[in-house]
Amino acid sequence: MSISEKTAAAILEAASHVLALRGEAGSMTEVASAAGVGRSTLYRHFPTRDALLEALMQMALTEASDRLAEAKLESVPPLEALARVIRTIVAVGDRYIVLLEAQVPITPGAGERVVGVPLRRVLERGQADGVIRSDIDAMSLLEILGGLIVVGIRLAAAHQRGVEETAATIQRVFVEGVGTR
């Protein structure tokens, strides 16, 4: 990794922390300071706040993808896999809450590939196993769960709830609404 790449990575890491704490009120000056670089260095790498947020979105997607791969979703029963997906997305969302608040667009197809596909597979497996209702198609369930997760992340940030508590609440609300028991 070149010095320039290391500097950009340090800036993004600092930005994820500063903006998770300060939200949209976090300034580029605060990000530069937290990264240990000058403002001119920050702006050389990320000429605008939007450019920084877009790079953070890519970082969040990469992190979510890596964590979902580590979760080994196919090796556990569907409801456990669902819990793992929810925990992963809430943990990543908690760190990158500013992206939700700033409504940073996701690269077309990237969100589907990283989160949508694995989650849809879990839902379809749960439907096939009879532990998730099948009278609602998996795509609709995916949309419903996505909405719950976004709202859950926002509520957790507003009320300073932890990742585990938030993920467990989302899981409970979703499963009790779609479970067959």
URDA-V622476 format. One line per field, one symbol per residue. ss: DSSP state (H for helix, E for strand, - for the rest). phi: phi as a letter, one per 40 degrees, with the letter a starting at -180 (. if undefined). burial: b if it has 16 or more other ideal C-beta (glycine too) atoms within 10 Angstrom, else e. Layout:
ss: ???
phi: ???
burial: ???
This chain:
ss: --HHHHHHHHHHHHHHHHHHHHHHH--HHHHHHHH---HHHHHHH---HHHHHHHHHHHHHHHHHHHHHH--HHH--HHHHHHHHHHHHHHHHHH-HHHHH--------HHHHHHHHHHHHHHHHHHHH--------HHHHHHHHHHHHHHHHHHHHHH---HHHHHHHHHHHHHHHH---
phi: .ccccccccccccccccccccbgccccccccdcccgbccccdcccbcbcccccccccccccccccccccccfdccbddccccccccdccccccccbddccccfcccddgcccccbccccccccccccccgbbdbcbcdcccccccdccccccccccccbfccccccccccdccccccbccc
burial: eeeeeebbebbbebbbebbbeeeeebebebbbebbebeeebbeebbeebeebbbbbbebbbebbbebbeebebeeeebbebbbbbbbbbbbbbbbbbbbeebebebeeebbeebbbebbbbbbbbbbeeebbeeeeebeebbeebeebbeebbeebbeeebebeebbebbbeebbeebeee
